Amino acid sequence: MSQGKRIFIDCGGHDGCSVVQFLSGRPDFSCVTFEPNEVMSPYYRFLPTRLVKKAVSTHDGTVEFIVDPLDGDGSSILEGKDVVYDGSLANTECPRVVVGCVDLSGFVKAHVRPEDYLVLKIDVEGAEYGILEKMLQDGTVSLIDEFYAEFHWEKCGVSQAVHDQLVAKLQQHFAVIDWDAGALSVHGKGWKSAVRRAAMVSWIWIRRVLSGAAFRPHAVATAAL
């Protein structure tokens, strides 16, 4: 039997802060990041992850993406979610672009084997509810070994009861752990943050070389993406 791979799937990567946070502790994982905001792409130039410039969703195809023009952090594919949290801009005043999207459940089913060790992180500004319900229906949650999320029920019109019901269903398969990598974000935060993160990324690469991870192909095939 072939040995399983160690995979980190980062959904809603923002400026790569989650990749840096995760790999700082576990540098031997293979990573793939979904982030459709083109403004964030340059931050991935030296990160050890495969960047897919698409949104995760419940279907393959395209979707309208509402961009948070202030810091990018609240950008969403949901019309009912205010992308600028402080309300200084309405969604109608924010840029909109059509981006590619990927059915996350189908992606996991196609690219992750039962013997692999999958860590899934999801921070997709409200779209997580439909995505995770579909993964429960499809049974692809059984392929997840560790799960991290930032939920947005209070920002996108989901009641706390519905949120709690989803979390309870997920907890039958794995622990649901809160995720926040904002301390390692560098977008719009000045040179000190950039220098600090550059040092962390350099150390991650050194540890990946020492572990042999830097020389292994990406565990998640993305040729079709």
C-alpha positions as CSV (number, residue, x, y, z in Angstrom):
1,M,0.0,0.0,0.0
2,S,1.3,3.4,-0.9
3,Q,2.0,5.9,1.9
4,G,-0.5,8.6,2.3
5,K,0.4,12.2,1.7
6,R,0.1,15.1,4.2
7,I,-2.0,17.9,2.6
8,F,-3.1,21.3,3.7
9,I,-6.0,22.9,1.7
10,D,-6.3,26.6,2.4
11,C,-9.6,28.0,1.3
12,G,-9.7,31.8,1.4
13,G,-6.0,32.4,1.6
14,H,-6.1,36.2,1.6
15,D,-2.4,37.3,1.4
16,G,-0.9,33.9,2.4
17,C,-1.0,34.5,6.1
18,S,-2.6,31.1,6.8
19,V,0.0,29.2,4.8
20,V,2.7,30.9,6.8
21,Q,1.0,30.2,10.1
22,F,0.4,26.6,9.3
23,L,3.7,25.7,7.7
24,S,5.6,27.4,10.6
25,G,4.6,24.5,12.7
26,R,4.3,21.8,10.1
27,P,6.7,22.5,7.2
28,D,6.5,19.0,5.7
29,F,2.9,19.4,4.4
30,S,2.1,19.9,0.8
31,C,-0.2,22.9,0.3
32,V,-2.8,24.3,-2.1
33,T,-4.4,27.6,-1.6
34,F,-7.7,29.0,-3.1
35,E,-7.8,32.8,-3.4
36,P,-9.6,34.5,-6.2
37,N,-8.6,38.1,-5.3
38,E,-6.0,39.0,-7.9
39,V,-4.6,41.8,-5.6
40,M,-3.4,39.1,-3.3
41,S,-1.5,37.1,-5.9
42,P,1.9,38.8,-5.6
43,Y,2.1,37.8,-1.9
44,Y,2.4,34.2,-2.9
45,R,5.5,34.6,-5.1
46,F,7.8,32.9,-2.6
47,L,5.3,30.8,-0.5
48,P,5.5,27.0,-0.7
49,T,1.9,26.5,-1.8
50,R,0.2,26.0,-5.1
51,L,-2.0,29.0,-5.6
52,V,-5.3,28.5,-7.4
53,K,-6.9,31.8,-8.3
54,K,-10.5,30.6,-7.9
55,A,-13.1,30.7,-5.2
56,V,-14.3,27.6,-3.5
57,S,-18.1,27.0,-3.9
58,T,-20.7,24.3,-4.3
59,H,-20.2,24.0,-8.1
60,D,-17.5,24.2,-10.8
61,G,-17.8,27.2,-13.1
62,T,-17.8,30.9,-12.4
63,V,-19.3,33.1,-9.8
64,E,-19.5,36.9,-9.1
65,F,-17.0,38.0,-6.5
66,I,-17.6,41.2,-4.5
67,V,-14.3,42.7,-3.6
68,D,-13.6,44.6,-0.4
69,P,-11.6,47.6,-1.7
70,L,-10.3,48.6,1.7
71,D,-8.2,45.7,2.8
72,G,-9.6,42.7,0.8
73,D,-10.4,40.9,4.0
74,G,-14.2,40.8,3.6
75,S,-14.5,39.9,-0.1
76,S,-17.2,37.4,-0.7
77,I,-19.2,35.5,-3.3
78,L,-22.4,36.1,-1.2
79,E,-24.6,39.0,-2.1
80,G,-26.1,39.1,1.4
81,K,-22.9,39.5,3.2
82,D,-21.5,43.0,3.7
83,V,-18.0,42.9,2.5
84,V,-16.9,46.1,4.2
85,Y,-17.6,45.2,7.8
86,D,-17.7,48.7,9.3
87,G,-20.4,49.7,6.8
88,S,-18.4,52.6,5.3
89,L,-19.1,51.2,1.9
90,A,-22.2,49.3,0.7
91,N,-21.8,46.2,-1.5
92,T,-23.2,48.3,-4.4
93,E,-20.2,50.6,-4.1
94,C,-17.7,47.7,-4.2
95,P,-16.0,46.3,-7.3
96,R,-17.4,43.1,-8.7
97,V,-15.6,40.6,-10.9
98,V,-16.5,37.2,-12.3
99,V,-14.0,34.6,-11.1
100,G,-13.7,30.9,-11.6
101,C,-15.0,28.7,-8.8
102,V,-14.4,25.1,-7.7
103,D,-16.8,22.6,-6.0
104,L,-14.7,22.0,-2.9
105,S,-16.4,18.7,-2.1
106,G,-15.7,17.5,-5.6
107,F,-12.1,18.7,-5.5
108,V,-11.5,16.8,-2.2
109,K,-13.1,13.7,-3.6
110,A,-11.0,13.8,-6.7
111,H,-7.6,14.6,-5.1
112,V,-7.6,13.2,-1.6
113,R,-7.3,9.5,-0.8
114,P,-8.5,7.8,2.4
115,E,-4.9,7.1,3.4
116,D,-3.9,10.8,3.0
117,Y,-3.8,13.1,6.0
118,L,-5.9,16.1,5.1
119,V,-6.0,19.4,7.1
120,L,-8.7,21.7,5.8
121,K,-8.9,25.4,6.6
122,I,-11.8,27.5,5.4
123,D,-12.3,31.2,5.7
124,V,-14.6,32.2,2.9
125,E,-16.8,35.0,4.3
126,G,-20.1,33.2,4.6
127,A,-19.9,30.7,1.7
128,E,-18.7,28.1,4.2
129,Y,-22.3,27.1,5.1
130,G,-23.4,25.9,1.7
131,I,-20.0,24.3,1.0
132,L,-19.8,22.4,4.3
133,E,-23.4,21.2,4.0
134,K,-22.6,19.8,0.5
135,M,-19.5,18.1,1.9
136,L,-21.7,16.5,4.6
137,Q,-24.2,15.3,2.0
138,D,-21.5,14.0,-0.3
139,G,-19.6,12.3,2.5
140,T,-16.4,14.0,1.7
141,V,-16.1,15.2,5.3
142,S,-14.8,11.6,6.0
143,L,-11.6,12.5,4.2
144,I,-10.8,15.4,6.6
145,D,-8.5,14.7,9.5
146,E,-8.3,18.2,11.0
147,F,-10.6,21.1,10.4
148,Y,-10.1,24.8,11.0
149,A,-12.5,27.6,10.2
150,E,-13.5,31.2,10.7
151,F,-17.3,31.3,10.6
152,H,-19.3,34.3,9.6
153,W,-22.9,33.5,10.6
154,E,-23.5,36.9,12.2
155,K,-22.3,38.7,9.1
156,C,-24.2,36.8,6.4
157,G,-27.7,36.4,7.7
158,V,-27.3,32.8,9.1
159,S,-29.0,32.3,12.5
160,Q,-27.0,31.1,15.4
161,A,-29.3,28.0,15.6
162,V,-28.4,27.1,12.0
163,H,-24.8,27.7,12.7
164,D,-24.8,25.6,15.8
165,Q,-26.6,22.7,13.9
166,L,-23.9,22.7,11.3
167,V,-21.1,22.7,13.8
168,A,-22.8,19.8,15.7
169,K,-22.9,17.8,12.5
170,L,-19.3,18.5,11.7
171,Q,-18.2,17.6,15.2
172,Q,-19.5,14.0,14.6
173,H,-16.5,13.7,12.2
174,F,-13.8,15.9,13.7
175,A,-13.1,18.7,16.1
176,V,-14.1,22.2,14.8
177,I,-11.2,24.5,15.6
178,D,-11.3,28.3,15.3
179,W,-8.7,29.8,12.9
180,D,-7.2,33.3,12.8
181,A,-4.0,34.1,11.0
182,G,-4.5,37.8,10.9
183,A,-1.4,38.5,12.9
184,L,0.7,37.2,10.0
185,S,-1.1,39.2,7.3
186,V,1.1,41.8,5.5
187,H,-1.4,43.4,3.1
188,G,-1.4,47.1,3.8
189,K,0.5,46.7,7.0
190,G,3.9,48.2,6.3
191,W,7.5,47.1,5.9
192,K,8.0,45.8,9.5
193,S,5.3,43.1,9.0
194,A,6.8,42.3,5.6
195,V,10.3,41.8,7.0
196,R,9.0,39.7,9.8
197,R,7.1,37.4,7.5
198,A,10.0,37.2,5.0
199,A,12.2,35.8,7.8
200,M,9.5,33.3,8.7
201,V,9.1,32.1,5.1
202,S,12.9,31.7,4.8
203,W,12.9,29.5,7.9
204,I,10.0,27.5,6.5
205,W,11.9,26.8,3.3
206,I,15.0,25.8,5.2
207,R,13.0,23.3,7.2
208,R,11.2,22.0,4.1
209,V,14.6,21.4,2.4
210,L,15.9,19.5,5.5
211,S,12.7,17.4,5.7
212,G,12.7,16.7,1.9
213,A,9.3,18.3,1.4
214,A,10.8,21.0,-0.9
215,F,11.7,18.3,-3.4
216,R,8.5,16.4,-3.5
217,P,5.8,17.2,-6.1
218,H,2.6,18.8,-4.9
219,A,0.4,16.1,-3.4
220,V,-2.8,17.7,-4.8
221,A,-2.9,17.6,-8.6
222,T,-4.2,20.9,-10.0
223,A,-3.7,20.4,-13.8
224,A,-7.5,20.7,-14.3
225,L,-7.7,24.0,-12.4
